[in-house]
Amino acid sequence: MVGGGGSGGLLENANPLIYERSGERPVTPGEEDEQVPDSIDAREIFDLIRSINDPEHPLTLEELNVVEQVRVQVSDPESTVAVAFTPTIPHCSMATLIGLSIKVKLLRSLPQRFKMDVHITPGTHASEHAVNKQLADKERVAAALENTHLLEVVNQCLSARS
Amino acid sequence: MAAAAVMVEAAAPTGALWGLVQDFVMGQQESPADQVAADVKSGNYTVLKVVEALGSSLENPEPRTRARGIQLLSQVLLQCHSLLLEKEVVHLILFYENRLKDHHLVIPSVLQGLRALSLCVALPPGLAVSVLKAIFQEVHVQSLLQVDRHTVFSIITNFMQSREEGPFVEELFEVTSCYFPIDFTPPPNDPYGIQRDDLILSLRAVLASTPRFAEFLLPLLIEKVDSEILSAKLDSLQTLNACCAVYGQKELKDFLPSLWASIRREVFQTASERVEAEGLAALHSLTACLSRSVLRADAEDLLNSFLSNILQDCRHHLCEPDMKLVWPSAKLLQTAAGASARACDHITSNVLPLLLEQFHKHSQSNQRRTILEMILGFLKLQQKWSYEDKDERPLSGFKDQLCSLVFMAITDPSTQLQLVGIRTLTVLGAQPDLLSSGDLELAIGHLYRLSFLEEDSQSCRMAALEASGALASFYPGAFSSYLLPKLAKELQRGELDVTREHGPNKCSRHLLCLQALSAVSTHPSIVKETLPLLLQHLWQANKGNVVIGFNDIIAICQSLQQVAEKCHRDPDSCWYFHETALPCLFALAVQASMPEDSSVLRKVLLEDEVLAALASVISTATIHLSSELAAQSVTRIVPLFLDGNISFLPENSFPSRFQPFQDGCSRQRRLVVLLMAFVCSLPRNVEIPQLTQLMRELLELSCCPGCPFSSTAAAKCFAGLLNKHPAGQQLDEFLQLAVDTVEAGLGAGSSRSQAFTLLLWVTKALVLRYHPLSSCLTARLMGLLSDPELGPAAADGFSLLMSDCTDVLTRACHADVRIMFRQRFFTDNVPDLVQGFHAAPQDVKPNYLKGLSHVLNRLPKPVLLPELPTLLSLLLEALSCTDSVVQLSTLSCLQPLLLEAPQIMSLHIDTLVTKFLNLSSSPSMAVRIAALQCMNALTHLPTPVLLPYKPQVIRALAKPLDDKKRLVRKEAVSARGEWFLLGSPGS
């Protein structure tokens, strides 16, 4: 499902612009109150995906501005999540892999009731349509995760940075 | 050989010696060597005789026999080298050097002998060189066995004491540097406990020991920094750093361009924060080294050319419009500038004009913020160096530009830019004689404005308060003229406003003004203006001229508290505060406690929280008093409480007498908490007048039913005094009194709970100072765990015993608190608690578990860990306890244990998984969080143990992903994520 790239050659974008990491979400008194329910909001989804590692830089998707909180749409009552991500360059061959990592992270972290949509920010990638189609296809995603090599790369992206 | 032959001819061997030599060489026995050495030491025969006795074996055609012969001689020499005469040493060295040519089987024994000789005090000059030459010439050291290489190093080390390494620099370097960089992993079950870092540090100490290695070492370090291996990069940079301590310009000269290129690359293309940090540290040391080298008159100063190189490679990055590589460049420049005053001058004078220009070129706030942050970094470096001559200060020329830039920043709409602006202002203000009076007036105007920012700009407001405090300590005069009048007016305006309306805006402005007043009280002369303002404000409220409520009083107390804290460093201010504030506060409280008084404010003043806030001010204002001044104060305050002597209070025409220890007036009794705050904060050597009477009154009040606030304050006050009282008869009498009071109270029905509180506080006072009676009292407390009425309270009491108090019995208020009291309490009492638990009837078992939980919870984890395995079965049982305090404490004990002792915990995997998953749906949020953290920690157990549970756990953890609390979901997400990675590729 992912074509080429990342095979140890030169980086496609060797010197990306680096963005500041947002700090930990401050804990509010409401969050500490046993009784008050906290709904799942955009920041919570963003916190799930912002620390995913980029497949080719020692940086997170947040530091590369691939994911941003404003590009997360969530409705807790309707159980829907939509995440748009922006590849660093329009020809980035890692786009599908990044999308897959985001998708897997959400699958592992959100309640089953959620319907999730992970797609490329419109107009930011040459093969936007093809990538989106692959990411939306449940069977393809499942098949991709059967592939040991792919699963390995995805797991590396999702592992906590040492 | 020739030398030996000469000696052999000298005399005939002694009989006994002959036998011993034969037993060792031919008989292959080991003990004769020690015997021979002992005989030589006791003077029975000389080393020469030994050589003679060895004679034939040293010339034996069989190399094993020769080796054995030399081994004997070497072992004797190792024990007797101090007895050798210079002439003997010369002969022996000649002999051994010659033997280095012998068969390889003989070499280890020869080296042992040379090692013995290298220890000789009587070593004639030149021989060390000769020995080393012979070794390096005849033996290929790198291919020797480890133990023999060690011997060679010992010989070198011994000779190094006499500093004769001269001709062997390269050889020495070769035999040591072949280990660099260290790549070593200790074998499992390693009995020596040598860690990788031990070797790295030892080797580094050798490599960086002498500048003579420089020409060989520096190319090696550059090569290793340029390699792909992270550990090699780190080690090389750290070694370079160490070298700079002993190198000078001469050693570095030829390598500076390459070193700079390597460091620059590591920082620009940073793949690891550690490499970046080590790269910067090495640059710092290099620059410092170049800065301190003493130059010959005609030599070129390498510092200038080195810095010019850095500037050339970095400055253009500061000006690129996209601002990539801005930070790495700034870090490199600031690191170099931080190494010496000269470097700082050179770089700052080049970079500042550039950055000032850049600031104006960029118009976006976030770009300006980045540039100002860089400027701030360079300004901060200036503070490291002091300039005696005003004209030499490199900032003088930029002052006006910098000020206008700062004022632009703090009026910018962007909070982030404002924040950097405020920090920059503080740093500029800290430069002596830089800011003019006009600059200050303008700056203070801005700070005043920023101090009253609305809710949503909290961070700016806090930064402005902090800056005001910092600058006021440098310029008290300016703050006194430009800021204090405005604040005083603001406070008065608040007073007037209150009488009219009670809008939320007014309230918050009033609070902000109080905070600004305390923030700026960083100089004694300012305290002399702000403290009267605050007290006056309180007094006005008391007179009814101002209507203020509960929150206002608390805010005033907090401000007073902060002013008191700021007075700590200056003894005069401390006393000024104490002498000014305490009479005023006591007067207000005493007046409010009068039975006739019924106004609203007075009720407010006697509320628990307000009294606690007042107590806190009193305590803070007392803690730092000198003993002499505290002794003055105590002679007024104790009689106030014991005799009702109100003479030192202002406006003291009260309608009734003040008799807090007399029956009847419960309002007055509450003020004992203020007495507690004062007497328990006194230095230990201050004598308290009427102590016996005071202690008796306190005991009596502590068991007085009806007002827990007063009786607890009395118990705490008694305990605080007890803790500080010197051992002796009087202390024993107080203790006896306390025990009698406790027992009487526990026996009577009406005041059992008061007696229990007294017991608890007295126990704490004694536990803290390791008093022998503490074990008795703890046992009494433990007995109460099965008391139907007091059991649960006794269990919670263990929490109080183990925790740090905030008001009394703290180190800050001079209490006797031993550092290890928790560990000691644990060792002394946990076995009894465990035993009590097993013996207790079912319905009181939870009390024991809870008591135990409190003890375990407060113990430092490193101390607790080794003890936990023995408590493990109890902890596992406690997981089934329904009390959420017990559950929480048990989980927090088990969590580190999972990380530290995975093998032991693996045995209980089934129980742990089941219980943790159960608790992850507990009604208590804290328990759910802790249970999920334990589920996460479980992933540290060996993977094969966990894999059978993986599907079940992943399914079960889907449920807390939908918990109603965000903090619980967060833990569920990270635990489930870790379980997914178990046994999966790439993890």
Interface residues (C-beta under 8 A of the other chain):
Chain A: N15 L17 V27 E31 E32 E34 P37 D38 I40 E44 D47 L48 P58 K105 R108 S109 L110 P111 Q112 R113 T148 H149 L151 E152 V153 V154 N155 Q156 L158 S159
Chain B: A271 S272 D322 K324 L325 S924 M925 A958 L961 D962 K964 K965 R966 L967 R969 K970 V973 R976 G977 F980 L981 S984 P985 G986 S987
